[in-house]
Amino acid sequence: MKMRISVTIENEDESAFTEPTTRELSIPGVEAFTGPEVFDQVFEQYEREALEARNSVMKEATEKYMSEVGKKKRSRRQSAKQENCLPDQKSIPSKQKSVS
C-alpha cells in the first residue's frame, strides 16, 4: 500500500506559485493489522514514516516558496531602481576627501 503527500502553493487566483511538491511512501497494508497485539507496532511504523514524509515535503515546499519570494523581491528592487533613473542618466562617482 502507498500514500502520496502533495503540497501545492497557489496564488489567490489559484494559479501555481511554485511547482507541486510530492512524496510517495509505502505504508503497512490493512492485512498487517493482524490483531490487537501488533496494532501498536504497525501503527507506529505507519505514523513514523508518514510524519517523516510530511516533514520532508513541507521542508522542500518551503524552500521552493522562499526561493520564489527571493526572486520576486530582487525583481521588484531592480524595477524600482530602473524607474528612479532617467534613461540617459549616468553614474557619477562620488568625491570623497581623504583624511590624513
C-alpha angles and dihedrals in degrees: 000000000000140000127209120205115193131182121194121183111204139181119243089266088057094249115139115268092183135006113274116266116216137181125189122197140174116247131186114274123237089259090064088071093078096157148330092284093065099032095095093047095048093044091049090053090050093046095047094050093044093050092048091051092047092051092047095049092047092050092051093044090050091050090052091047094050091046090055091046089053092050092050093049092050093049092048091051091049091048091050092050091050092049091052094053126074113234094243095040115118129201112263116208114235120242112230123187113228115229114223 
